[in-house]
């Protein structure tokens, strides 16, 4: 059976991030396998700005085809180098795009985004 490699994206507070981290730490300390990736934004506007349609397109491309560097990626997407460089920097800072040397990777098959309607 194949498993899907997921990253869970949500809006939450620093306290919520700390609780999730402590819970994973305690599960791992008790011998449970913990294999999860979370990216938390402090507000919904930042999450939506980070996950713009062009940036999601960039993530899809890198996930499916890889990218040797930013210039190669800009050419493949037929986009301006400066804009792609900024998108890559933003996605890297969020932890959604990884760099190994100059090579870019997006190791997740699925991005799950959650926004609570109960949070402020």
Secondary structure by P-SEA (a helix, b strand, c coil): ccccbbbbbbbbcaaaaaaaaaaaaaaaaaccbbbbbbbbbccaaaaaaaacaaaaaaaaaaaccccccaaaaaaaacccaaaaaaaaaaaaaacccccccccccccccbbbbbbbcccc
